[in-house]
Amino acid sequence: MRTFTHNNKGDTILDRDGDRILFTFIGNTFTMEEQDHMEFPVPQDDLFEMLGDYFDAGKHADIFDELTIPGQDALWDALFWMNERNIKL
């Protein structure tokens, strides 16, 4: 499991469960209520590429439109950070 900071320390969590990537974004750190939670049954590199396609060309809207805008941004930041450092879950 990896935690990241988007708006508040540790508000973004990426984890692997078998072949799935689990994403959690906690939008309200006062109540610790999950704002976004989603499972992705694709490899990390594919998820990063799909999210980039979503931002660039609107592809995969059926998946990523379910996330809030801060959640989308937090997922992108976490995947980008790991990609830049060649870190795999």
NUGUGU-836819 format. One record per residue (C-alpha): residue number from 1; x, y, z. Coordinates in pm, 1 decimal, always signed. Example, Ala and Ser with C-alpha at 12.3 -4.5 7.8 and 13.67 -1.06 7.14 Angstrom:
BEGIN
+-----+----------+----------+----------+
!  nr !       c1 !       c2 !       c3 !
+-----+----------+----------+----------+
!   1 !  +1230.0 !   -450.0 !   +780.0 !
!   2 !  +1367.0 !   -106.0 !   +714.0 !
+-----+----------+----------+----------+
// end
This chain:
BEGIN
+-----+----------+----------+----------+
!  nr !       c1 !       c2 !       c3 !
+-----+----------+----------+----------+
!   1 !     +0.0 !     +0.0 !     +0.0 !
!   2 !   +115.8 !   +351.4 !    -76.6 !
!   3 !    -22.4 !   +673.5 !    +64.1 !
!   4 !     +8.8 !  +1011.6 !   -100.1 !
!   5 !    -73.0 !  +1370.6 !    -17.1 !
!   6 !   -306.7 !  +1556.7 !   -246.4 !
!   7 !   -482.0 !  +1814.9 !    -29.2 !
!   8 !   -401.1 !  +1669.0 !   +311.9 !
!   9 !   -134.6 !  +1429.4 !   +436.4 !
!  10 !   -219.7 !  +1069.4 !   +351.0 !
!  11 !   -550.9 !  +1149.5 !   +181.5 !
!  12 !   -478.3 !   +930.8 !   -121.0 !
!  13 !   -425.5 !   +555.6 !    -97.0 !
!  14 !   -328.8 !   +312.5 !   -370.6 !
!  15 !   -306.6 !    -57.2 !   -296.6 !
!  16 !   -290.1 !   -381.7 !   -489.6 !
!  17 !   -519.0 !   -674.9 !   -426.0 !
!  18 !   -420.7 !   -950.6 !   -664.7 !
!  19 !   -486.1 !   -822.1 !  -1015.7 !
!  20 !   -676.4 !   -514.6 !   -897.0 !
!  21 !   -557.5 !   -170.0 !   -798.6 !
!  22 !   -758.9 !    -20.3 !   -514.6 !
!  23 !   -787.0 !   +357.2 !   -500.2 !
!  24 !   -920.7 !   +559.2 !   -207.6 !
!  25 !   -935.1 !   +935.8 !   -178.7 !
!  26 !  -1037.4 !  +1090.0 !   +152.9 !
!  27 !  -1186.9 !  +1427.3 !    +71.8 !
!  28 !  -1267.7 !  +1526.4 !   +428.7 !
!  29 !   -981.8 !  +1449.9 !   +664.7 !
!  30 !  -1180.9 !  +1584.0 !   +959.8 !
!  31 !  -1437.0 !  +1302.4 !   +934.6 !
!  32 !  -1203.4 !  +1067.1 !   +743.9 !
!  33 !  -1493.3 !   +997.5 !   +510.4 !
!  34 !  -1396.8 !   +841.5 !   +179.1 !
!  35 !  -1490.1 !  +1069.3 !   -104.5 !
!  36 !  -1384.5 !   +826.5 !   -376.9 !
!  37 !  -1318.0 !   +455.0 !   -375.0 !
!  38 !  -1270.6 !   +251.4 !   -688.2 !
!  39 !  -1117.9 !    -77.4 !   -797.6 !
!  40 !   -936.8 !   -101.9 !  -1128.7 !
!  41 !   -882.7 !   -450.5 !  -1278.9 !
!  42 !   -595.0 !   -334.3 !  -1500.3 !
!  43 !   -216.3 !   -314.8 !  -1458.9 !
!  44 !    -72.5 !     +6.9 !  -1316.4 !
!  45 !    +83.2 !   +116.7 !  -1647.1 !
!  46 !   -247.9 !    +65.1 !  -1827.8 !
!  47 !   -434.9 !   +261.4 !  -1561.6 !
!  48 !   -189.7 !   +550.8 !  -1593.4 !
!  49 !   -229.5 !   +549.9 !  -1973.5 !
!  50 !   -610.0 !   +524.7 !  -1952.5 !
!  51 !   -630.3 !   +819.6 !  -1712.7 !
!  52 !   -404.9 !  +1023.4 !  -1941.2 !
!  53 !   -633.5 !   +937.7 !  -2235.1 !
!  54 !   -930.0 !  +1047.6 !  -2025.1 !
!  55 !   -775.6 !  +1388.3 !  -1954.4 !
!  56 !   -644.0 !  +1435.3 !  -2309.2 !
!  57 !   -927.4 !  +1298.3 !  -2519.8 !
!  58 !  -1221.9 !  +1213.1 !  -2296.3 !
!  59 !  -1171.5 !   +839.2 !  -2340.6 !
!  60 !  -1282.0 !   +600.6 !  -2062.2 !
!  61 !  -1538.6 !   +850.3 !  -1931.6 !
!  62 !  -1754.0 !   +554.4 !  -1829.2 !
!  63 !  -1489.0 !   +474.7 !  -1568.7 !
!  64 !  -1335.4 !   +801.4 !  -1454.4 !
!  65 !  -1650.6 !  +1015.9 !  -1454.2 !
!  66 !  -1750.9 !   +820.4 !  -1142.3 !
!  67 !  -1470.0 !   +991.7 !   -949.5 !
!  68 !  -1491.1 !  +1345.7 !   -819.0 !
!  69 !  -1261.8 !  +1599.1 !   -982.5 !
!  70 !  -1034.4 !  +1609.8 !   -673.7 !
!  71 !  -1030.5 !  +1228.1 !   -679.1 !
!  72 !   -932.4 !  +1222.3 !  -1045.8 !
!  73 !   -654.9 !  +1470.1 !   -975.1 !
!  74 !   -533.2 !  +1273.7 !   -671.4 !
!  75 !   -525.7 !   +948.6 !   -871.9 !
!  76 !   -331.8 !  +1118.5 !  -1151.7 !
!  77 !    -80.6 !  +1273.1 !   -909.3 !
!  78 !    -17.3 !   +937.2 !   -739.2 !
!  79 !    +17.6 !   +743.4 !  -1065.8 !
!  80 !   +238.3 !  +1014.7 !  -1216.6 !
!  81 !   +465.1 !  +1019.2 !   -910.2 !
!  82 !   +507.3 !   +640.8 !   -919.6 !
!  83 !   +560.9 !   +638.3 !  -1296.7 !
!  84 !   +835.6 !   +902.3 !  -1273.3 !
!  85 !  +1016.9 !   +689.0 !  -1016.1 !
!  86 !   +948.0 !   +349.3 !  -1177.8 !
!  87 !   +763.5 !   +231.2 !   -865.8 !
!  88 !   +511.7 !    -51.2 !   -898.0 !
!  89 !   +248.8 !   -147.8 !   -644.6 !
+-----+----------+----------+----------+
// end
